[in-house]
Amino acid sequence: MQETWDTVERLVEWLDTETELSPDTARLLRVLKITEEAGEVAEAVHGATLANPRKGASHTWDDVQTELCDVILTSMVALQTITPDAAKVFEERLAHVAERSLNR
C-alpha cells in the first residue's frame, strides 16, 4: 500500500506545480472533485442498468468500476492534499471501521 501512497503523493506534487490557484483554493477544489467523480459513477450505473431509456445502454459495469476507481483516487489525492499523514489517517480510519464491524 505504501507504493500506492507514494504515487498519490507524487500526483499531488505534480498537481501543485501545475496550478496557478492558491493552496487554499486548490485544496477546496480537490475535495469538491470527489463529488464530480461520484456523479460520474451514478451516470455510469444509470447507463449500465438502462435506467434512462433516452440514452439506452450508454455504459457498462466495467465503466462503473473505472469510475469507482476515479472516486477512490480523487479521494486519496484530496486526503494527501489536506494532510501529509494521509496514509496513516486512512489506515487508522480503516482499522476503526473494520473494528466496528466486528463488534456488531
N, C-alpha and C positions, 0 to 999 in steps of 0.2 A: 504493500500500500504506500510505502514511502516514495517509491518511484512515481506513483500517481501524483502525490502531493508535490514532488519536485517539479513535475511537468506543469501542474497548476500554478505553482509559484513562478515558473518561467513565463507562462502565459500572462500572468498579472504584470510582471515586469515589462513584457512586450507591450501590453495594453497601456501601461503607464507612460511608456516612451512615445507612443503613437497618438496620444490625445493632447489637445490644447485646453481641455477643461481643467478647472481647479480640482484638486484632490477630493474635496467635499462633493462636488457635482459628479465626478466620475464614480465615487463610491455610491451615491444615491442611484445613479442610473444603472449601475451593475446590479444592485438589489432589485430595482424595478424590472430589469431584463428577465428576471425569473418569471414574472407574471406573463410577459410576452411569450416566453417559451412554453409555459403551461397552456396558454391559449392555443399554441400550435399542436400540443398533444390532444386537446379537445377537438380541434379541427380534424386531426388525423383519425381519431376514434369515430367521429361522425362519418367520415369518408369510408372507413373500413366497415362500418355497420350499416351503410346505406341509409343513414338517418336523415339525409337531405335528398329527397327524390329529384330535386332540380339538378344536383351535381352528380348523382349516381355514385359509383364506386370510384371515388377520387383518390383514395388512399388504401394502403394495405396494413396488416398488423406489423409488418416489417417497418413501415413508416412510423407507426406508433412507437415501436421500440427505439427507433432513431431519435424521435422527438423526446422520449423519456430520458434518453442519454443526454440530450441537449439541456434538459432541465437540471439534471444532476450536475453536469459540468458547469453550467451557468451558476448554480448554487455554490459549487466549490470555489469558483472564481470570486463570487461575491463574498464568501466567508473569508477567503485568503486576503481579499482587499480590506476587510474591516479588522482583521486580527492577524498578526504574524504567527500566532499559535493555532492556525486553522486546523491542522491535523489533530492536535491534542484536543481542541474543543469538540471536533467531530467524534473522535474516539470516545471521549467522556460521555457525550450525548448518546452515542450508540450503545455504550455499556449501560447507561441509565435506562434507556428504553428496553433493552434486552432483559435487564434485571426485573423491571416492572412486569414484563410479560411472563416471567417465571413465577411471580408472586400472585398470580390470579387463580 
